[in-house]
Amino acid sequence: MTTDNWLADTRTSYDTVAVSYNDQARDAIGGDPHRRAALEVFADRVKAAGGGPVADLGCGPGHVTAHLRRLGVDAFGIDLFPGMIAVARYDHPDLHFEVGSMTDLHLSDASVAGLLAWWPLIHIPDDEAPTVFAHCRRVLRLGGPLQLGFHVGDTTQLETQHYGGHPMTVYVHRRQPDQVASWLCGAGFEIEVQWLCSPDDHVPQASLFARRSS
Ligand SMILES: C[S@@+](CC[C@H](N)C(=O)[O-])C[C@H]1O[C@@H](n2cnc3c(N)ncnc32)[C@H](O)[C@@H]1O
């Protein structure tokens, strides 16, 4: 695999893992008070900004989208991989999910009240990040909140199996929060909070809260 066809390879890779990823991820929020708190803060920020539709980007099997709905947020999901969207629609038939890429969001300008992107950024190469955040700014209303989750570090790793030992061919990019914050600020966002989760783990996690400021 080369980085040139990373989008096709990511899509194919997640083809093999949709069901097992769902099995592993389904209860992840319930068992993690910090992730639950992050979603509650996000839901409060959406409501404080006036409410409205919220896109869960890289929604995977839709469990986070469903959690946002339980928090009173009008959330829908977008994911690159049709198999993930099929699982999401099956598990959450009352919610709206669509296939799409963060690199080319087919949403109207200023059409969403909030954006959540929990960990799809790990599959976006550096040179595509400004495009992704330009799309985020375009589709988000002025003042609307954005929350990102991502792996912290300085390396890019080629994963060849994951989520229950299924074969994958996908790059996983780890970033420093300041790097992600710099991309966001360059795209017209203001950083509100950076959380560093499990800093002593081999791969710490970050949760970054921002809002569209211009
Ligand atoms: C690690 S999973 C996270 C899923 C879910 N957000 C969660 O928190 O469990 C990453 C997800 O991002 C999706 N993804 C990867 N690249 C994407 C892109 N360019 N646009 C939209 N989704 C993407 C993958 O299909 C996968 O479902």
The ligand as a Gaussian input file, in Angstrom:
#p B3LYP/6-31G(d) Opt

LIG

0 1
 C      -11.386000       4.048000      15.041000
 S      -12.896000       4.078000      14.187000
 C      -13.886000       5.134000      15.261000
 C      -15.377000       4.889000      15.115000
 C      -16.257000       5.668000      16.095000
 N      -16.156000       7.109000      15.880000
 C      -15.919000       5.337000      17.535000
 O      -15.592000       6.253000      18.301000
 O      -15.986000       4.168000      17.896000
 C      -12.540000       5.151000      12.840000
 C      -13.700000       5.301000      11.876000
 O      -13.378000       6.334000      10.969000
 C      -13.854000       5.969000       9.693000
 N      -13.110000       6.747000       8.708000
 C      -11.807000       6.611000       8.359000
 N      -11.487000       7.531000       7.441000
 C      -12.603000       8.277000       7.216000
 C      -12.911000       9.367000       6.356000
 N      -12.014000       9.862000       5.509000
 N      -14.164000       9.888000       6.389000
 C      -15.106000       9.362000       7.218000
 N      -14.885000       8.312000       8.035000
 C      -13.643000       7.779000       8.039000
 C      -13.636000       4.451000       9.629000
 O      -14.446000       3.834000       8.648000
 C      -14.011000       4.053000      11.061000
 O      -15.375000       3.734000      11.170000

